[in-house]
């Protein structure tokens, strides 16, 4: 039988899997974020892993090795590790400012690198800050540490 008529395996046509990209900048975490990363590494190490799982394990090990718990911001100033209540467009919202790996916007956890977090950082209760090109778009109502993430 000619080679032209043999069926090649599906494996030969798969695209290569690349490493999971590491977010740029420092790997700042909250105490809760560090615990979650450590738990993720532990769970992956305990599992029987395929190639994709091994790739994930390499990512989470790198994140664990480079994680630094960020110091809490001074007083009532918004910073990394803050829970912030604010009003935007007449709606009151609360977010926690966390590390990149802990971020989950749907759950109110935003990365310190997110545009909203960058707008809030450095402000305190009663301050109004610009956001998305609008002056005084956000009014800060309250600022404090994230309760379940204090080391």
PEDA-V340564 format. One line per field, one symbol per residue. ss: DSSP state (H for helix, E for strand, - for the rest). burial: b if it has 9 or more other C-alpha atoms within 8 Angstrom, else e. Layout:
# PEDA-V340564
ss=???
burial=???
This chain:
# PEDA-V340564
ss=--HHH----HHHH--------------EE-HHHHHHHHHHHHHHHH----HHHHHHHHHHHHHHHH-EE-------E----EEEEEEE--EEEEEEEE-----EHHH-EEE---HHHHHH---E---EEEE--EEEEEEEEEEEE-HHH--
burial=eeeeeeeeeeeeeeeeeeeeeeeeeebbbbbbbbebbbebbeebeeeeeeeebbbbbebbbebbeebebbebbeebbbbbbbbbbbbbeeeeebbbbbbbebbeeeebbbbbeeeebbbbbebbbeebbbbeeeebbbbbbbbbbbeebbe
